[in-house]
Amino acid sequence: MSERERITIFDTTLRDGEQSPGCSMTVDEKLRMAHQLDRLGVDVIEAGFPISSDGDFHAVQAVARDVRRPVIAALARCRREDIERAWQALQGAARPRIHAFLATSDIHLQHKLRISQRECLEQARDAVRFAKSFCEDVEFSPEDATRSDVDFLCEVLEAVVEAGATTVNIPDTVGYTVPSEFAELITRIRQQVRGIGRVVISAHCHDDLGLATANSLAAVGAGARQVEGTVNGIGERAGNTSLEEFVMAVRVRSDRHSFETGVVSQQLYPASQLLSEITGAAVQPNKAIVGRNAFAHEAGIHQDGIIKNALTYEIMTPESVGVPGTSLVLGKHSGRHALGLRCEQLGFRLERRELDLVYRRFLALADSHKTVTDHQILELVTNGRRMLDRSDASVAHHESLASQFPLAYLGKGAPAQVDRVAPSFVHDHDGEQQEDYLWGV
């Protein structure tokens, strides 16, 4: 098999991610997160926007000083004072990068910046030249690229490449594009921009239509070799490309994507948990890869399959992303198989009739509870065994009397035996397995 191309992972959790409402971080918190991103193996850490505040300046400075392996980037508008401030923050970095940006769409030029296309092109070119005088590694982003006139966008990109940019990042700033369209744009840039082969094309996608990860995958398929994203997908409005989703999509579907990343996937969940702790922003339960339900199963059919072979319902192992293990959640959709396994894990190996009784009582309890706890299961098992013991004692007593005084019992029409406590349904092995299939896909 041919060697896979390496995709550069540019993490912007500390910059774009921090712009998510309520997710601001102190200097110490940014430094903690930066060290985790280093353990995660990202290639570039965008540590902040130094001109925006003294706190952000000091955070970038601290990350640049203490985190030595990855490239440390600082954001700057295409203004001399921004670029100078970014460089001041980055001077202690082992591998610094200045990331300059300027909007190129008509709506931004006319209503926000109030400059012409010609002024925009000159400002972008001059800013990259100025950044290059400080730093060899310069990235340029044409903000709102996906709503820009494509010919003008290519003109600007050509000018900044000529001025010395080493990476050109194509932002879908408002999450407007779709995968096929974004792939066409990357292809057009590769065909139309002179000198583009000398630089790295990057993709920076937002999730306003829920397509950020799909758009990023489309971009690398069309020739982009850097993807920008955030842990847990946090960021402006609906967020950015989820770093964990992109990384695992490439890894799990390596049959469709001939790329690789340097990310240590076992650090994805620890990174997600640390970010949630720092920001106080909980991950949605059904979030891909790192949500608490990503490797949790309640439906009986799924639990039965997972117990027999995890590949039936899991396309990656939880351990591969740092999650401790699969979770079988016991609720009203659960089957007898999963309940029996949990009882064994709690130290109770139940006979079939014991499991039948406990399962029947478990379903009655689960109808009024979202989930059934281990403590409640222990109570069900203990009480169920007591009922069976009393039933067995009663049966034994009547059988003893019947054997001693058979004529008296028969004369009174008393029963020869008393039915033991049992559920109203009895299944053989196949029937038991079929019951676990009541709750489908």
TORKOL-4160 file (C-alpha; in steps of 0.2 Angstrom, whole numbers, padded with zeros to 4 digits, m for minus):
441
<pt num="1" X="0000" Y="0000" Z="0000"/>
<pt num="2" X="0006" Y="0017" Z="m0004"/>
<pt num="3" X="0012" Y="0029" Z="0010"/>
<pt num="4" X="m0003" Y="0040" Z="0016"/>
<pt num="5" X="m0002" Y="0058" Z="0015"/>
<pt num="6" X="m0001" Y="0068" Z="0032"/>
<pt num="7" X="m0014" Y="0080" Z="0036"/>
<pt num="8" X="m0008" Y="0094" Z="0047"/>
<pt num="9" X="m0020" Y="0097" Z="0062"/>
<pt num="10" X="m0022" Y="0115" Z="0067"/>
<pt num="11" X="m0031" Y="0117" Z="0084"/>
<pt num="12" X="m0040" Y="0133" Z="0087"/>
<pt num="13" X="m0048" Y="0128" Z="0103"/>
<pt num="14" X="m0039" Y="0142" Z="0112"/>
<pt num="15" X="m0044" Y="0155" Z="0100"/>
<pt num="16" X="m0059" Y="0152" Z="0089"/>
<pt num="17" X="m0066" Y="0139" Z="0102"/>
<pt num="18" X="m0064" Y="0152" Z="0116"/>
<pt num="19" X="m0075" Y="0164" Z="0106"/>
<pt num="20" X="m0089" Y="0152" Z="0110"/>
<pt num="21" X="m0101" Y="0161" Z="0122"/>
<pt num="22" X="m0096" Y="0157" Z="0140"/>
<pt num="23" X="m0080" Y="0148" Z="0135"/>
<pt num="24" X="m0067" Y="0161" Z="0139"/>
<pt num="25" X="m0051" Y="0155" Z="0148"/>
<pt num="26" X="m0039" Y="0162" Z="0160"/>
<pt num="27" X="m0020" Y="0162" Z="0156"/>
<pt num="28" X="m0018" Y="0147" Z="0168"/>
<pt num="29" X="m0032" Y="0138" Z="0160"/>
<pt num="30" X="m0026" Y="0140" Z="0142"/>
<pt num="31" X="m0009" Y="0134" Z="0147"/>
<pt num="32" X="m0017" Y="0118" Z="0155"/>
<pt num="33" X="m0027" Y="0115" Z="0139"/>
<pt num="34" X="m0011" Y="0119" Z="0128"/>
<pt num="35" X="m0002" Y="0105" Z="0137"/>
<pt num="36" X="m0016" Y="0093" Z="0134"/>
<pt num="37" X="m0016" Y="0098" Z="0116"/>
<pt num="38" X="0002" Y="0094" Z="0115"/>
<pt num="39" X="m0001" Y="0077" Z="0122"/>
<pt num="40" X="m0015" Y="0075" Z="0110"/>
<pt num="41" X="m0002" Y="0077" Z="0096"/>
<pt num="42" X="m0009" Y="0092" Z="0086"/>
<pt num="43" X="0003" Y="0100" Z="0074"/>
<pt num="44" X="m0002" Y="0118" Z="0077"/>
<pt num="45" X="m0010" Y="0127" Z="0092"/>
<pt num="46" X="m0018" Y="0143" Z="0089"/>
<pt num="47" X="m0015" Y="0151" Z="0106"/>
<pt num="48" X="m0025" Y="0167" Z="0104"/>
<pt num="49" X="m0028" Y="0184" Z="0097"/>
<pt num="50" X="m0014" Y="0195" Z="0106"/>
<pt num="51" X="m0021" Y="0212" Z="0101"/>
<pt num="52" X="m0038" Y="0208" Z="0108"/>
<pt num="53" X="m0033" Y="0210" Z="0127"/>
<pt num="54" X="m0018" Y="0210" Z="0139"/>
<pt num="55" X="m0025" Y="0193" Z="0145"/>
<pt num="56" X="m0024" Y="0185" Z="0128"/>
<pt num="57" X="m0007" Y="0192" Z="0125"/>
<pt num="58" X="0000" Y="0185" Z="0141"/>
<pt num="59" X="m0009" Y="0168" Z="0137"/>
<pt num="60" X="m0001" Y="0167" Z="0120"/>
<pt num="61" X="0016" Y="0172" Z="0128"/>
<pt num="62" X="0015" Y="0158" Z="0141"/>
<pt num="63" X="0010" Y="0145" Z="0128"/>
<pt num="64" X="0024" Y="0150" Z="0117"/>
<pt num="65" X="0036" Y="0149" Z="0131"/>
<pt num="66" X="0031" Y="0132" Z="0139"/>
<pt num="67" X="0024" Y="0122" Z="0124"/>
<pt num="68" X="0039" Y="0118" Z="0113"/>
<pt num="69" X="0034" Y="0104" Z="0101"/>
<pt num="70" X="0020" Y="0110" Z="0090"/>
<pt num="71" X="0019" Y="0126" Z="0080"/>
<pt num="72" X="0012" Y="0140" Z="0091"/>
<pt num="73" X="0001" Y="0152" Z="0081"/>
<pt num="74" X="m0006" Y="0170" Z="0085"/>
<pt num="75" X="m0020" Y="0178" Z="0076"/>
<pt num="76" X="m0019" Y="0196" Z="0069"/>
<pt num="77" X="m0029" Y="0207" Z="0058"/>
<pt num="78" X="m0020" Y="0214" Z="0042"/>
<pt num="79" X="m0014" Y="0229" Z="0052"/>
<pt num="80" X="0003" Y="0233" Z="0057"/>
<pt num="81" X="m0001" Y="0235" Z="0076"/>
<pt num="82" X="m0009" Y="0218" Z="0076"/>
<pt num="83" X="0005" Y="0209" Z="0068"/>
<pt num="84" X="0018" Y="0218" Z="0079"/>
<pt num="85" X="0008" Y="0213" Z="0095"/>
<pt num="86" X="0006" Y="0195" Z="0088"/>
<pt num="87" X="0025" Y="0194" Z="0086"/>
<pt num="88" X="0029" Y="0201" Z="0103"/>
<pt num="89" X="0018" Y="0187" Z="0110"/>
<pt num="90" X="0027" Y="0174" Z="0100"/>
<pt num="91" X="0045" Y="0178" Z="0102"/>
<pt num="92" X="0048" Y="0165" Z="0115"/>
<pt num="93" X="0041" Y="0151" Z="0104"/>
<pt num="94" X="0051" Y="0137" Z="0097"/>
<pt num="95" X="0041" Y="0137" Z="0081"/>
<pt num="96" X="0031" Y="0153" Z="0079"/>
<pt num="97" X="0017" Y="0157" Z="0066"/>
<pt num="98" X="0008" Y="0173" Z="0063"/>
<pt num="99" X="m0009" Y="0170" Z="0056"/>
<pt num="100" X="m0016" Y="0186" Z="0047"/>
<pt num="101" X="m0034" Y="0187" Z="0041"/>
<pt num="102" X="m0044" Y="0199" Z="0030"/>
<pt num="103" X="m0062" Y="0197" Z="0024"/>
<pt num="104" X="m0064" Y="0196" Z="0005"/>
<pt num="105" X="m0083" Y="0194" Z="0002"/>
<pt num="106" X="m0093" Y="0209" Z="m0005"/>
<pt num="107" X="m0104" Y="0209" Z="0010"/>
<pt num="108" X="m0090" Y="0211" Z="0022"/>
<pt num="109" X="m0080" Y="0223" Z="0011"/>
<pt num="110" X="m0095" Y="0234" Z="0009"/>
<pt num="111" X="m0104" Y="0234" Z="0025"/>
<pt num="112" X="m0090" Y="0230" Z="0038"/>
<pt num="113" X="m0074" Y="0236" Z="0031"/>
<pt num="114" X="m0080" Y="0248" Z="0019"/>
<pt num="115" X="m0065" Y="0246" Z="0007"/>
<pt num="116" X="m0064" Y="0241" Z="m0011"/>
<pt num="117" X="m0058" Y="0225" Z="m0018"/>
<pt num="118" X="m0042" Y="0234" Z="m0024"/>
<pt num="119" X="m0039" Y="0240" Z="m0006"/>
<pt num="120" X="m0042" Y="0223" Z="0001"/>
<pt num="121" X="m0029" Y="0215" Z="m0010"/>
<pt num="122" X="m0016" Y="0228" Z="m0007"/>
<pt num="123" X="m0019" Y="0227" Z="0012"/>
<pt num="124" X="m0018" Y="0208" Z="0012"/>
<pt num="125" X="m0002" Y="0208" Z="0002"/>
<pt num="126" X="0006" Y="0221" Z="0013"/>
<pt num="127" X="0001" Y="0213" Z="0029"/>
<pt num="128" X="0009" Y="0196" Z="0024"/>
<pt num="129" X="0025" Y="0205" Z="0018"/>
<pt num="130" X="0026" Y="0214" Z="0035"/>
<pt num="131" X="0022" Y="0198" Z="0045"/>
<pt num="132" X="0036" Y="0189" Z="0034"/>
<pt num="133" X="0049" Y="0202" Z="0040"/>
<pt num="134" X="0046" Y="0195" Z="0058"/>
<pt num="135" X="0042" Y="0176" Z="0055"/>
<pt num="136" X="0046" Y="0164" Z="0042"/>
<pt num="137" X="0029" Y="0154" Z="0045"/>
<pt num="138" X="0015" Y="0165" Z="0039"/>
<pt num="139" X="m0003" Y="0159" Z="0037"/>
<pt num="140" X="m0016" Y="0170" Z="0028"/>
<pt num="141" X="m0035" Y="0168" Z="0029"/>
<pt num="142" X="m0048" Y="0177" Z="0017"/>
<pt num="143" X="m0062" Y="0178" Z="0029"/>
<pt num="144" X="m0079" Y="0173" Z="0022"/>
<pt num="145" X="m0070" Y="0165" Z="0008"/>
<pt num="146" X="m0085" Y="0153" Z="0003"/>
<pt num="147" X="m0096" Y="0169" Z="0000"/>
<pt num="148" X="m0083" Y="0178" Z="m0010"/>
<pt num="149" X="m0081" Y="0181" Z="m0028"/>
<pt num="150" X="m0070" Y="0166" Z="m0033"/>
<pt num="151" X="m0060" Y="0176" Z="m0046"/>
<pt num="152" X="m0056" Y="0190" Z="m0034"/>
<pt num="153" X="m0053" Y="0177" Z="m0020"/>
<pt num="154" X="m0040" Y="0169" Z="m0031"/>
<pt num="155" X="m0032" Y="0186" Z="m0035"/>
<pt num="156" X="m0030" Y="0189" Z="m0016"/>
<pt num="157" X="m0023" Y="0172" Z="m0013"/>
<pt num="158" X="m0010" Y="0174" Z="m0028"/>
<pt num="159" X="m0005" Y="0190" Z="m0021"/>
<pt num="160" X="m0002" Y="0184" Z="m0003"/>
<pt num="161" X="0007" Y="0168" Z="m0010"/>
<pt num="162" X="0019" Y="0180" Z="m0019"/>
<pt num="163" X="0021" Y="0190" Z="m0004"/>
<pt num="164" X="0028" Y="0175" Z="0006"/>
<pt num="165" X="0013" Y="0166" Z="0014"/>
<pt num="166" X="0017" Y="0148" Z="0018"/>
<pt num="167" X="m0001" Y="0142" Z="0022"/>
<pt num="168" X="m0017" Y="0149" Z="0014"/>
<pt num="169" X="m0033" Y="0145" Z="0024"/>
<pt num="170" X="m0050" Y="0144" Z="0016"/>
<pt num="171" X="m0063" Y="0148" Z="0029"/>
<pt num="172" X="m0081" Y="0144" Z="0028"/>
<pt num="173" X="m0084" Y="0158" Z="0041"/>
<pt num="174" X="m0103" Y="0157" Z="0042"/>
<pt num="175" X="m0105" Y="0138" Z="0039"/>
<pt num="176" X="m0113" Y="0141" Z="0022"/>
<pt num="177" X="m0105" Y="0129" Z="0010"/>
<pt num="178" X="m0109" Y="0111" Z="0007"/>
<pt num="179" X="m0096" Y="0097" Z="0003"/>
<pt num="180" X="m0097" Y="0096" Z="m0016"/>
<pt num="181" X="m0096" Y="0115" Z="m0017"/>
<pt num="182" X="m0082" Y="0117" Z="m0005"/>
<pt num="183" X="m0072" Y="0103" Z="m0014"/>
<pt num="184" X="m0075" Y="0113" Z="m0031"/>
<pt num="185" X="m0068" Y="0129" Z="m0023"/>
<pt num="186" X="m0052" Y="0120" Z="m0017"/>
<pt num="187" X="m0050" Y="0112" Z="m0034"/>
<pt num="188" X="m0053" Y="0129" Z="m0043"/>
<pt num="189" X="m0040" Y="0137" Z="m0031"/>
<pt num="190" X="m0027" Y="0124" Z="m0035"/>
<pt num="191" X="m0030" Y="0126" Z="m0054"/>
<pt num="192" X="m0031" Y="0145" Z="m0054"/>
<pt num="193" X="m0019" Y="0152" Z="m0042"/>
<pt num="194" X="m0001" Y="0154" Z="m0048"/>
<pt num="195" X="0012" Y="0147" Z="m0035"/>
<pt num="196" X="m0001" Y="0138" Z="m0025"/>
<pt num="197" X="0009" Y="0122" Z="m0026"/>
<pt num="198" X="0022" Y="0130" Z="m0015"/>
<pt num="199" X="0011" Y="0132" Z="0000"/>
<pt num="200" X="m0001" Y="0122" Z="0011"/>
<pt num="201" X="m0020" Y="0124" Z="0008"/>
<pt num="202" X="m0030" Y="0124" Z="0024"/>
<pt num="203" X="m0049" Y="0122" Z="0028"/>
<pt num="204" X="m0057" Y="0131" Z="0042"/>
<pt num="205" X="m0076" Y="0126" Z="0043"/>
<pt num="206" X="m0090" Y="0131" Z="0054"/>
<pt num="207" X="m0105" Y="0120" Z="0059"/>
<pt num="208" X="m0120" Y="0132" Z="0056"/>
<pt num="209" X="m0128" Y="0119" Z="0044"/>
<pt num="210" X="m0120" Y="0104" Z="0053"/>
<pt num="211" X="m0108" Y="0101" Z="0039"/>
<pt num="212" X="m0091" Y="0107" Z="0046"/>
<pt num="213" X="m0083" Y="0089" Z="0047"/>
<pt num="214" X="m0091" Y="0084" Z="0031"/>
<pt num="215" X="m0084" Y="0100" Z="0022"/>
<pt num="216" X="m0067" Y="0097" Z="0030"/>
<pt num="217" X="m0066" Y="0079" Z="0023"/>
<pt num="218" X="m0072" Y="0086" Z="0006"/>
<pt num="219" X="m0058" Y="0099" Z="0007"/>
<pt num="220" X="m0044" Y="0086" Z="0010"/>
<pt num="221" X="m0051" Y="0075" Z="m0004"/>
<pt num="222" X="m0049" Y="0090" Z="m0016"/>
<pt num="223" X="m0031" Y="0094" Z="m0010"/>
<pt num="224" X="m0031" Y="0103" Z="0006"/>
<pt num="225" X="m0018" Y="0097" Z="0018"/>
<pt num="226" X="m0022" Y="0106" Z="0034"/>
<pt num="227" X="m0038" Y="0106" Z="0044"/>
<pt num="228" X="m0043" Y="0118" Z="0057"/>
<pt num="229" X="m0054" Y="0112" Z="0071"/>
<pt num="230" X="m0058" Y="0112" Z="0090"/>
<pt num="231" X="m0060" Y="0100" Z="0104"/>
<pt num="232" X="m0078" Y="0096" Z="0106"/>
<pt num="233" X="m0082" Y="0107" Z="0091"/>
<pt num="234" X="m0083" Y="0123" Z="0101"/>
<pt num="235" X="m0083" Y="0140" Z="0093"/>
<pt num="236" X="m0092" Y="0154" Z="0086"/>
<pt num="237" X="m0111" Y="0151" Z="0085"/>
<pt num="238" X="m0114" Y="0133" Z="0081"/>
<pt num="239" X="m0095" Y="0129" Z="0082"/>
<pt num="240" X="m0081" Y="0123" Z="0072"/>
<pt num="241" X="m0075" Y="0107" Z="0064"/>
<pt num="242" X="m0075" Y="0094" Z="0078"/>
<pt num="243" X="m0056" Y="0089" Z="0079"/>
<pt num="244" X="m0061" Y="0072" Z="0086"/>
<pt num="245" X="m0074" Y="0068" Z="0073"/>
<pt num="246" X="m0062" Y="0073" Z="0058"/>
<pt num="247" X="m0048" Y="0063" Z="0066"/>
<pt num="248" X="m0058" Y="0047" Z="0068"/>
<pt num="249" X="m0067" Y="0048" Z="0052"/>
<pt num="250" X="m0050" Y="0048" Z="0043"/>
<pt num="251" X="m0044" Y="0034" Z="0054"/>
<pt num="252" X="m0060" Y="0023" Z="0054"/>
<pt num="253" X="m0063" Y="0025" Z="0036"/>
<pt num="254" X="m0046" Y="0023" Z="0030"/>
<pt num="255" X="m0053" Y="0013" Z="0015"/>
<pt num="256" X="m0060" Y="0029" Z="0009"/>
<pt num="257" X="m0047" Y="0042" Z="0015"/>
<pt num="258" X="m0029" Y="0039" Z="0010"/>
<pt num="259" X="m0023" Y="0051" Z="0024"/>
<pt num="260" X="m0017" Y="0051" Z="0041"/>
<pt num="261" X="m0014" Y="0063" Z="0056"/>
<pt num="262" X="m0002" Y="0063" Z="0070"/>
<pt num="263" X="m0015" Y="0064" Z="0083"/>
<pt num="264" X="m0014" Y="0052" Z="0098"/>
<pt num="265" X="m0032" Y="0046" Z="0097"/>
<pt num="266" X="m0032" Y="0039" Z="0115"/>
<pt num="267" X="m0030" Y="0057" Z="0121"/>
<pt num="268" X="m0046" Y="0063" Z="0113"/>
<pt num="269" X="m0058" Y="0059" Z="0127"/>
<pt num="270" X="m0046" Y="0066" Z="0141"/>
<pt num="271" X="m0045" Y="0082" Z="0130"/>
<pt num="272" X="m0063" Y="0083" Z="0129"/>
<pt num="273" X="m0066" Y="0081" Z="0148"/>
<pt num="274" X="m0052" Y="0094" Z="0152"/>
<pt num="275" X="m0060" Y="0107" Z="0141"/>
<pt num="276" X="m0077" Y="0104" Z="0149"/>
<pt num="277" X="m0070" Y="0105" Z="0166"/>
<pt num="278" X="m0061" Y="0122" Z="0161"/>
<pt num="279" X="m0076" Y="0130" Z="0152"/>
<pt num="280" X="m0090" Y="0122" Z="0161"/>
<pt num="281" X="m0098" Y="0118" Z="0145"/>
<pt num="282" X="m0105" Y="0101" Z="0145"/>
<pt num="283" X="m0103" Y="0090" Z="0130"/>
<pt num="284" X="m0120" Y="0085" Z="0123"/>
<pt num="285" X="m0124" Y="0066" Z="0127"/>
<pt num="286" X="m0125" Y="0060" Z="0109"/>
<pt num="287" X="m0110" Y="0070" Z="0103"/>
<pt num="288" X="m0100" Y="0058" Z="0091"/>
<pt num="289" X="m0084" Y="0051" Z="0099"/>
<pt num="290" X="m0084" Y="0059" Z="0116"/>
<pt num="291" X="m0102" Y="0061" Z="0121"/>
<pt num="292" X="m0107" Y="0050" Z="0136"/>
<pt num="293" X="m0119" Y="0040" Z="0125"/>
<pt num="294" X="m0106" Y="0037" Z="0111"/>
<pt num="295" X="m0102" Y="0020" Z="0118"/>
<pt num="296" X="m0118" Y="0017" Z="0128"/>
<pt num="297" X="m0131" Y="0005" Z="0124"/>
<pt num="298" X="m0149" Y="0002" Z="0131"/>
<pt num="299" X="m0159" Y="m0007" Z="0118"/>
<pt num="300" X="m0160" Y="m0025" Z="0121"/>
<pt num="301" X="m0155" Y="m0030" Z="0103"/>
<pt num="302" X="m0140" Y="m0019" Z="0104"/>
<pt num="303" X="m0134" Y="m0025" Z="0121"/>
<pt num="304" X="m0136" Y="m0043" Z="0116"/>
<pt num="305" X="m0125" Y="m0040" Z="0100"/>
<pt num="306" X="m0112" Y="m0030" Z="0110"/>
<pt num="307" X="m0111" Y="m0044" Z="0123"/>
<pt num="308" X="m0108" Y="m0057" Z="0109"/>
<pt num="309" X="m0096" Y="m0046" Z="0098"/>
<pt num="310" X="m0094" Y="m0027" Z="0101"/>
<pt num="311" X="m0091" Y="m0025" Z="0082"/>
<pt num="312" X="m0110" Y="m0028" Z="0080"/>
<pt num="313" X="m0114" Y="m0010" Z="0086"/>
<pt num="314" X="m0097" Y="m0001" Z="0088"/>
<pt num="315" X="m0086" Y="0004" Z="0073"/>
<pt num="316" X="m0072" Y="0009" Z="0085"/>
<pt num="317" X="m0067" Y="0003" Z="0102"/>
<pt num="318" X="m0070" Y="0015" Z="0116"/>
<pt num="319" X="m0052" Y="0013" Z="0122"/>
<pt num="320" X="m0046" Y="0019" Z="0105"/>
<pt num="321" X="m0052" Y="0037" Z="0109"/>
<pt num="322" X="m0048" Y="0036" Z="0128"/>
<pt num="323" X="m0065" Y="0031" Z="0134"/>
<pt num="324" X="m0063" Y="0018" Z="0148"/>
<pt num="325" X="m0075" Y="0006" Z="0140"/>
<pt num="326" X="m0093" Y="0002" Z="0133"/>
<pt num="327" X="m0107" Y="0005" Z="0145"/>
<pt num="328" X="m0123" Y="m0005" Z="0145"/>
<pt num="329" X="m0137" Y="0006" Z="0151"/>
<pt num="330" X="m0151" Y="m0003" Z="0160"/>
<pt num="331" X="m0168" Y="0004" Z="0156"/>
<pt num="332" X="m0185" Y="m0002" Z="0150"/>
<pt num="333" X="m0178" Y="m0006" Z="0133"/>
<pt num="334" X="m0164" Y="m0018" Z="0140"/>
<pt num="335" X="m0165" Y="m0037" Z="0137"/>
<pt num="336" X="m0163" Y="m0051" Z="0149"/>
<pt num="337" X="m0145" Y="m0055" Z="0143"/>
<pt num="338" X="m0139" Y="m0038" Z="0148"/>
<pt num="339" X="m0147" Y="m0038" Z="0165"/>
<pt num="340" X="m0140" Y="m0056" Z="0168"/>
<pt num="341" X="m0122" Y="m0049" Z="0164"/>
<pt num="342" X="m0124" Y="m0034" Z="0175"/>
<pt num="343" X="m0130" Y="m0046" Z="0190"/>
<pt num="344" X="m0114" Y="m0056" Z="0187"/>
<pt num="345" X="m0103" Y="m0041" Z="0187"/>
<pt num="346" X="m0111" Y="m0037" Z="0204"/>
<pt num="347" X="m0107" Y="m0054" Z="0211"/>
<pt num="348" X="m0124" Y="m0063" Z="0207"/>
<pt num="349" X="m0124" Y="m0078" Z="0195"/>
<pt num="350" X="m0143" Y="m0081" Z="0193"/>
<pt num="351" X="m0151" Y="m0097" Z="0189"/>
<pt num="352" X="m0164" Y="m0096" Z="0174"/>
<pt num="353" X="m0179" Y="m0095" Z="0185"/>
<pt num="354" X="m0171" Y="m0082" Z="0197"/>
<pt num="355" X="m0166" Y="m0071" Z="0181"/>
<pt num="356" X="m0184" Y="m0073" Z="0175"/>
<pt num="357" X="m0191" Y="m0066" Z="0191"/>
<pt num="358" X="m0179" Y="m0052" Z="0193"/>
<pt num="359" X="m0181" Y="m0047" Z="0175"/>
<pt num="360" X="m0200" Y="m0046" Z="0176"/>
<pt num="361" X="m0198" Y="m0035" Z="0192"/>
<pt num="362" X="m0184" Y="m0025" Z="0183"/>
<pt num="363" X="m0196" Y="m0021" Z="0168"/>
<pt num="364" X="m0209" Y="m0015" Z="0180"/>
<pt num="365" X="m0197" Y="m0004" Z="0189"/>
<pt num="366" X="m0189" Y="0002" Z="0173"/>
<pt num="367" X="m0206" Y="0008" Z="0167"/>
<pt num="368" X="m0206" Y="0022" Z="0180"/>
<pt num="369" X="m0187" Y="0026" Z="0180"/>
<pt num="370" X="m0176" Y="0032" Z="0166"/>
<pt num="371" X="m0162" Y="0020" Z="0171"/>
<pt num="372" X="m0161" Y="0007" Z="0184"/>
<pt num="373" X="m0146" Y="0009" Z="0196"/>
<pt num="374" X="m0134" Y="m0005" Z="0203"/>
<pt num="375" X="m0142" Y="m0002" Z="0220"/>
<pt num="376" X="m0159" Y="m0005" Z="0213"/>
<pt num="377" X="m0153" Y="m0021" Z="0204"/>
<pt num="378" X="m0146" Y="m0027" Z="0221"/>
<pt num="379" X="m0163" Y="m0025" Z="0229"/>
<pt num="380" X="m0172" Y="m0034" Z="0215"/>
<pt num="381" X="m0160" Y="m0049" Z="0216"/>
<pt num="382" X="m0161" Y="m0050" Z="0235"/>
<pt num="383" X="m0180" Y="m0048" Z="0236"/>
<pt num="384" X="m0182" Y="m0060" Z="0221"/>
<pt num="385" X="m0172" Y="m0073" Z="0230"/>
<pt num="386" X="m0181" Y="m0071" Z="0246"/>
<pt num="387" X="m0198" Y="m0074" Z="0236"/>
<pt num="388" X="m0191" Y="m0090" Z="0228"/>
<pt num="389" X="m0184" Y="m0096" Z="0245"/>
<pt num="390" X="m0201" Y="m0094" Z="0253"/>
<pt num="391" X="m0210" Y="m0102" Z="0238"/>
<pt num="392" X="m0198" Y="m0117" Z="0239"/>
<pt num="393" X="m0201" Y="m0119" Z="0258"/>
<pt num="394" X="m0220" Y="m0119" Z="0255"/>
<pt num="395" X="m0218" Y="m0132" Z="0241"/>
<pt num="396" X="m0207" Y="m0143" Z="0252"/>
<pt num="397" X="m0220" Y="m0141" Z="0266"/>
<pt num="398" X="m0235" Y="m0146" Z="0256"/>
<pt num="399" X="m0226" Y="m0161" Z="0247"/>
<pt num="400" X="m0220" Y="m0167" Z="0265"/>
<pt num="401" X="m0238" Y="m0167" Z="0271"/>
<pt num="402" X="m0245" Y="m0175" Z="0255"/>
<pt num="403" X="m0232" Y="m0189" Z="0257"/>
<pt num="404" X="m0237" Y="m0192" Z="0275"/>
<pt num="405" X="m0256" Y="m0191" Z="0274"/>
<pt num="406" X="m0259" Y="m0195" Z="0255"/>
<pt num="407" X="m0277" Y="m0201" Z="0258"/>
<pt num="408" X="m0282" Y="m0186" Z="0269"/>
<pt num="409" X="m0275" Y="m0173" Z="0256"/>
<pt num="410" X="m0283" Y="m0183" Z="0242"/>
<pt num="411" X="m0300" Y="m0184" Z="0251"/>
<pt num="412" X="m0300" Y="m0165" Z="0254"/>
<pt num="413" X="m0296" Y="m0162" Z="0236"/>
<pt num="414" X="m0280" Y="m0153" Z="0241"/>
<pt num="415" X="m0267" Y="m0151" Z="0227"/>
<pt num="416" X="m0253" Y="m0163" Z="0225"/>
<pt num="417" X="m0241" Y="m0149" Z="0222"/>
<pt num="418" X="m0240" Y="m0130" Z="0223"/>
<pt num="419" X="m0233" Y="m0120" Z="0208"/>
<pt num="420" X="m0217" Y="m0111" Z="0211"/>
<pt num="421" X="m0216" Y="m0092" Z="0209"/>
<pt num="422" X="m0212" Y="m0090" Z="0190"/>
<pt num="423" X="m0215" Y="m0077" Z="0177"/>
<pt num="424" X="m0230" Y="m0078" Z="0166"/>
<pt num="425" X="m0219" Y="m0082" Z="0151"/>
<pt num="426" X="m0206" Y="m0096" Z="0149"/>
<pt num="427" X="m0194" Y="m0096" Z="0135"/>
<pt num="428" X="m0181" Y="m0109" Z="0129"/>
<pt num="429" X="m0164" Y="m0102" Z="0124"/>
<pt num="430" X="m0170" Y="m0097" Z="0107"/>
<pt num="431" X="m0185" Y="m0088" Z="0114"/>
<pt num="432" X="m0174" Y="m0079" Z="0127"/>
<pt num="433" X="m0163" Y="m0073" Z="0113"/>
<pt num="434" X="m0178" Y="m0067" Z="0103"/>
<pt num="435" X="m0184" Y="m0057" Z="0118"/>
<pt num="436" X="m0168" Y="m0047" Z="0118"/>
<pt num="437" X="m0173" Y="m0042" Z="0100"/>
<pt num="438" X="m0189" Y="m0034" Z="0104"/>
<pt num="439" X="m0181" Y="m0017" Z="0104"/>
<pt num="440" X="m0174" Y="m0015" Z="0086"/>
<pt num="441" X="m0163" Y="m0003" Z="0077"/>
